[in-house]
Amino acid sequence: MGTFSIWEVLFLLCFAVSWPISIAKSLRTKVVIGKSPLFMGLIILGYIFGIIHKLLYSHDIVIWLYVFNATLVSIDLALYFTYIGRNRRELLGKKD
């Protein structure tokens, strides 16, 4: 179990606070227009690479922050796909 960087922890904690805000907004408004699934997918991929790095080179407790953040972004991405169809229909003036 290696030592971890406080800066890496602070970086990941900032994101760990930010994603729930985005998730809460999606749940509250059910509006996801303007969010980018490509962006969220790339963020998830970045966290996966961070997890791989931790597993291979620097196995420490910080890995769980990467897993937590990847989970949060995955939830936000799932909400995007849940609401985007309805959002597009509403933009076109067609109600459910």
MDTraj code that builds the backbone (N, CA, C; nanometers):
import mdtraj as md
import numpy as np

residues = "MET GLY THR PHE SER ILE TRP GLU VAL LEU PHE LEU LEU CYS PHE ALA VAL SER TRP PRO ILE SER ILE ALA LYS SER LEU ARG THR LYS VAL VAL ILE GLY LYS SER PRO LEU PHE MET GLY LEU ILE ILE LEU GLY TYR ILE PHE GLY ILE ILE HIS LYS LEU LEU TYR SER HIS ASP ILE VAL ILE TRP LEU TYR VAL PHE ASN ALA THR LEU VAL SER ILE ASP LEU ALA LEU TYR PHE THR TYR ILE GLY ARG ASN ARG ARG GLU LEU LEU GLY LYS LYS ASP".split()
xyz = np.array([
    [0.0849, -0.1175, 0.0000],
    [0.0000, 0.0000, 0.0000],
    [0.0892, 0.1235, 0.0000],
    [0.0883, 0.1996, -0.1087],
    [0.1751, 0.3146, -0.1212],
    [0.1195, 0.4379, -0.0519],
    [0.2026, 0.5389, -0.0450],
    [0.1544, 0.6658, 0.0097],
    [0.0845, 0.7411, -0.1013],
    [-0.0099, 0.8241, -0.0646],
    [-0.0864, 0.8955, -0.1657],
    [-0.0575, 1.0445, -0.1588],
    [-0.0924, 1.1121, -0.2660],
    [-0.0727, 1.2562, -0.2750],
    [-0.1974, 1.3286, -0.2270],
    [-0.1811, 1.4195, -0.1345],
    [-0.2940, 1.4995, -0.0864],
    [-0.3533, 1.5815, -0.2008],
    [-0.2717, 1.6196, -0.2969],
    [-0.3195, 1.7000, -0.4106],
    [-0.4107, 1.6171, -0.5004],
    [-0.3756, 1.4913, -0.5175],
    [-0.4610, 1.4015, -0.5954],
    [-0.5944, 1.3811, -0.5234],
    [-0.5892, 1.3656, -0.3940],
    [-0.7112, 1.3483, -0.3150],
    [-0.7989, 1.4730, -0.3255],
    [-0.7401, 1.5902, -0.3099],
    [-0.8175, 1.7150, -0.3185],
    [-0.8792, 1.7328, -0.4568],
    [-0.8039, 1.7005, -0.5610],
    [-0.8544, 1.7058, -0.6984],
    [-0.9774, 1.6177, -0.7124],
    [-0.9667, 1.4941, -0.6684],
    [-1.0774, 1.3992, -0.6817],
    [-1.1957, 1.4380, -0.5934],
    [-1.1700, 1.4943, -0.4769],
    [-1.2790, 1.5385, -0.3901],
    [-1.3568, 1.6550, -0.4517],
    [-1.2867, 1.7447, -0.5201],
    [-1.3570, 1.8547, -0.5884],
    [-1.4559, 1.7993, -0.6908],
    [-1.4137, 1.7013, -0.7665],
    [-1.5035, 1.6392, -0.8630],
    [-1.6133, 1.5605, -0.7929],
    [-1.5790, 1.4970, -0.6806],
    [-1.6778, 1.4187, -0.6065],
    [-1.7891, 1.5069, -0.5516],
    [-1.7624, 1.6344, -0.5322],
    [-1.8653, 1.7290, -0.4889],
    [-1.9422, 1.7823, -0.6102],
    [-1.8750, 1.8001, -0.7209],
    [-1.9358, 1.8607, -0.8398],
    [-2.0369, 1.7694, -0.9084],
    [-2.0074, 1.6415, -0.9230],
    [-2.0972, 1.5526, -0.9970],
    [-2.2328, 1.5352, -0.9305],
    [-2.2408, 1.5241, -0.7975],
    [-2.3744, 1.5143, -0.7379],
    [-2.4614, 1.6375, -0.7642],
    [-2.3997, 1.7532, -0.7781],
    [-2.4752, 1.8744, -0.8116],
    [-2.5376, 1.8591, -0.9495],
    [-2.4611, 1.8084, -1.0438],
    [-2.5119, 1.7851, -1.1791],
    [-2.6223, 1.6790, -1.1791],
    [-2.6014, 1.5733, -1.1030],
    [-2.7016, 1.4665, -1.0933],
    [-2.8302, 1.5199, -1.0320],
    [-2.8187, 1.5958, -0.9248],
    [-2.9369, 1.6512, -0.8574],
    [-3.0154, 1.7422, -0.9512],
    [-2.9453, 1.8226, -1.0301],
    [-3.0128, 1.9112, -1.1250],
    [-3.0880, 1.8297, -1.2296],
    [-3.0266, 1.7251, -1.2795],
    [-3.0930, 1.6393, -1.3781],
    [-3.2170, 1.5742, -1.3185],
    [-3.2066, 1.5264, -1.1965],
    [-3.3208, 1.4622, -1.1308],
    [-3.4323, 1.5623, -1.1020],
    [-3.3955, 1.6825, -1.0598],
    [-3.4936, 1.7852, -1.0244],
    [-3.5651, 1.8402, -1.1472],
    [-3.4899, 1.8716, -1.2516],
    [-3.5494, 1.9374, -1.3688],
    [-3.5858, 1.8400, -1.4796],
    [-3.5226, 1.7243, -1.4804],
    [-3.5381, 1.6246, -1.5876],
    [-3.5013, 1.6835, -1.7249],
    [-3.4121, 1.7821, -1.7229],
    [-3.3631, 1.8458, -1.8453],
    [-3.2133, 1.8170, -1.8569],
    [-3.1763, 1.7559, -1.9695],
    [-3.0351, 1.7218, -1.9920],
    [-2.9818, 1.7827, -2.1209],
    [-3.0663, 1.8599, -2.1894],
    [-3.0204, 1.9290, -2.3100],
    [-2.9013, 2.0164, -2.2708],
    [-2.7977, 2.0100, -2.3480],
    [-2.6773, 2.0870, -2.3192],
    [-2.5673, 2.0029, -2.2570],
    [-2.6032, 1.8876, -2.2013],
    [-2.5003, 1.7974, -2.1503],
    [-2.4450, 1.7180, -2.2674],
    [-2.3199, 1.6790, -2.2559],
    [-2.2544, 1.6055, -2.3630],
    [-2.2238, 1.4627, -2.3191],
    [-2.2887, 1.3647, -2.3825],
    [-2.2566, 1.2265, -2.3475],
    [-2.1123, 1.1902, -2.3855],
    [-2.0606, 1.2495, -2.4920],
    [-1.9215, 1.2246, -2.5300],
    [-1.8272, 1.2737, -2.4201],
    [-1.8512, 1.3928, -2.3696],
    [-1.7704, 1.4492, -2.2615],
    [-1.7747, 1.3581, -2.1394],
    [-1.8958, 1.3166, -2.0992],
    [-1.9082, 1.2311, -1.9816],
    [-1.8393, 1.0961, -2.0047],
    [-1.8498, 1.0420, -2.1256],
    [-1.7828, 0.9170, -2.1579],
    [-1.6319, 0.9295, -2.1475],
    [-1.5786, 1.0410, -2.1945],
    [-1.4340, 1.0638, -2.1843],
    [-1.3894, 1.0793, -2.0394],
    [-1.4725, 1.1440, -1.9581],
    [-1.4402, 1.1583, -1.8160],
    [-1.4364, 1.0204, -1.7498],
    [-1.5359, 0.9376, -1.7798],
    [-1.5379, 0.8007, -1.7251],
    [-1.4122, 0.7255, -1.7689],
    [-1.3761, 0.7381, -1.8965],
    [-1.2554, 0.6727, -1.9465],
    [-1.1316, 0.7213, -1.8711],
    [-1.1252, 0.8501, -1.8445],
    [-1.0132, 0.9047, -1.7669],
    [-1.0061, 0.8444, -1.6278],
    [-1.1214, 0.8305, -1.5624],
    [-1.1227, 0.7673, -1.4308],
    [-1.0812, 0.6213, -1.4389],
    [-1.1242, 0.5522, -1.5443],
    [-1.0817, 0.4127, -1.5628],
    [-0.9298, 0.4041, -1.5770],
    [-0.8712, 0.4968, -1.6535],
    [-0.7253, 0.4986, -1.6659],
    [-0.6597, 0.5263, -1.5311],
    [-0.7196, 0.6145, -1.4505],
    [-0.6674, 0.6412, -1.3160],
    [-0.6723, 0.5163, -1.2296],
    [-0.7821, 0.4414, -1.2401],
    [-0.7963, 0.3162, -1.1648],
    [-0.6895, 0.2159, -1.2088],
    [-0.6705, 0.2042, -1.3392],
    [-0.5677, 0.1120, -1.3909],
    [-0.4292, 0.1511, -1.3390],
    [-0.3998, 0.2811, -1.3419],
    [-0.2704, 0.3278, -1.2901],
    [-0.2543, 0.2898, -1.1434],
    [-0.3608, 0.3112, -1.0666],
    [-0.3537, 0.2785, -0.9241],
    [-0.3316, 0.1284, -0.9036],
    [-0.3994, 0.0466, -0.9813],
    [-0.3842, -0.0986, -0.9673],
    [-0.2444, -0.1457, -1.0044],
    [-0.1873, -0.0857, -1.1084],
    [-0.0584, -0.1326, -1.1581],
    [0.0626, -0.0700, -1.0892],
    [0.0545, 0.0576, -1.0528],
    [0.1749, 0.1292, -1.0111],
    [0.1691, 0.1941, -0.8733],
    [0.0518, 0.2256, -0.8269],
    [0.0439, 0.3054, -0.7045],
    [-0.0786, 0.2652, -0.6243],
    [-0.0846, 0.1371, -0.5907],
    [-0.2032, 0.0851, -0.5224],
    [-0.2167, 0.1498, -0.3844],
    [-0.3170, 0.2366, -0.3706],
    [-0.3457, 0.2985, -0.2413],
    [-0.4956, 0.3250, -0.2310],
    [-0.5372, 0.3793, -0.1210],
    [-0.6793, 0.3992, -0.0914],
    [-0.7464, 0.4988, -0.1868],
    [-0.6691, 0.5807, -0.2517],
    [-0.7229, 0.6820, -0.3436],
    [-0.7978, 0.6171, -0.4602],
    [-0.7683, 0.4912, -0.4884],
    [-0.8383, 0.4213, -0.5959],
    [-0.9894, 0.4301, -0.5771],
    [-1.0346, 0.4296, -0.4501],
    [-1.1787, 0.4338, -0.4236],
    [-1.2402, 0.5672, -0.4620],
    [-1.1621, 0.6747, -0.4594],
    [-1.2131, 0.8039, -0.5082],
    [-1.2325, 0.8000, -0.6598],
    [-1.1431, 0.7330, -0.7306],
    [-1.1604, 0.7160, -0.8754],
    [-1.2859, 0.6334, -0.9048],
    [-1.3045, 0.5252, -0.8300],
    [-1.4222, 0.4404, -0.8495],
    [-1.5488, 0.5189, -0.8175],
    [-1.5494, 0.5930, -0.7083],
    [-1.6650, 0.6726, -0.6683],
    [-1.6999, 0.7761, -0.7748],
    [-1.5992, 0.8480, -0.8219],
    [-1.6222, 0.9495, -0.9241],
    [-1.6716, 0.8879, -1.0552],
    [-1.6128, 0.7768, -1.0956],
    [-1.6574, 0.7096, -1.2180],
    [-1.8035, 0.6664, -1.2040],
    [-1.8409, 0.6215, -1.0857],
    [-1.9794, 0.5830, -1.0605],
    [-2.0727, 0.7028, -1.0715],
    [-2.0325, 0.8153, -1.0142],
    [-2.1152, 0.9364, -1.0221],
    [-2.1357, 0.9812, -1.1663],
    [-2.0298, 0.9823, -1.2438],
    [-2.0418, 1.0242, -1.3833],
    [-2.1275, 0.9244, -1.4609],
    [-2.1143, 0.7974, -1.4296],
    [-2.1966, 0.6950, -1.4955],
    [-2.3449, 0.7162, -1.4646],
    [-2.3754, 0.7544, -1.3421],
    [-2.5140, 0.7856, -1.3057],
    [-2.5629, 0.9050, -1.3860],
    [-2.4814, 1.0089, -1.3957],
    [-2.5188, 1.1277, -1.4730],
    [-2.5398, 1.0919, -1.6200],
    [-2.4548, 1.0064, -1.6739],
    [-2.4680, 0.9633, -1.8132],
    [-2.5967, 0.8814, -1.8326],
    [-2.6278, 0.7962, -1.7367],
    [-2.7519, 0.7176, -1.7439],
    [-2.8737, 0.8103, -1.7403],
    [-2.8690, 0.9137, -1.6585],
    [-2.9791, 1.0111, -1.6542],
    [-2.9926, 1.0838, -1.7873],
    [-2.8791, 1.1127, -1.8501],
    [-2.8837, 1.1762, -1.9817],
    [-2.9653, 1.0897, -2.0779],
    [-2.9318, 0.9631, -2.0864],
    [-3.0019, 0.8755, -2.1805],
    [-3.1464, 0.8493, -2.1384],
    [-3.1737, 0.8604, -2.0092],
    [-3.3114, 0.8445, -1.9605],
    [-3.3990, 0.9607, -2.0049],
    [-3.3468, 1.0826, -1.9994],
    [-3.4284, 1.2024, -2.0228],
    [-3.4151, 1.2639, -2.1613],
    [-3.3128, 1.2312, -2.2378],
    [-3.2876, 1.3030, -2.3624],
    [-3.4001, 1.2870, -2.4640],
    [-3.4592, 1.1691, -2.4733],
    [-3.5674, 1.1495, -2.5695],
    [-3.6849, 1.2400, -2.5400],
    [-3.7235, 1.2462, -2.4145],
    [-3.8350, 1.3336, -2.3758],
    [-3.7989, 1.4797, -2.3976],
    [-3.6768, 1.5175, -2.3645],
    [-3.6338, 1.6556, -2.3855],
    [-3.6432, 1.6949, -2.5323],
    [-3.6001, 1.6059, -2.6206],
    [-3.6056, 1.6349, -2.7647],
    [-3.7498, 1.6461, -2.8115],
    [-3.8369, 1.5563, -2.7648],
    [-3.9790, 1.5640, -2.8023],
    [-4.0418, 1.6936, -2.7554],
    [-4.0076, 1.7358, -2.6339],
    [-4.0623, 1.8607, -2.5807],
    [-4.0124, 1.9803, -2.6607],
    [-3.8875, 1.9747, -2.7055],
    [-3.8333, 2.0837, -2.7879],
    [-3.9085, 2.0938, -2.9205],
    [-3.9512, 1.9810, -2.9716],
    [-4.0248, 1.9797, -3.0973],
    [-4.1735, 2.0057, -3.0785],
    [-4.2146, 2.0258, -2.9524],
    [-4.3538, 2.0568, -2.9242],
    [-4.4446, 1.9366, -2.9134],
    [-4.3875, 1.8205, -2.9006],
    [-4.4662, 1.6974, -2.8885],
    [-4.4601, 1.6507, -2.7444],
    [-4.5743, 1.6485, -2.6799],
    [-4.5807, 1.6025, -2.5416],
    [-4.5951, 1.4509, -2.5378],
    [-4.5492, 1.3910, -2.4249],
    [-4.5623, 1.2449, -2.4062],
    [-4.7069, 1.2033, -2.4057],
])
top = md.Topology()
chain = top.add_chain()
for i, resn in enumerate(residues, 1):
    res = top.add_residue(resn, chain, resSeq=i)
    for name in ("N", "CA", "C"):
        top.add_atom(name, md.element.get_by_symbol(name[0]), res)
traj = md.Trajectory(xyz[None], top)
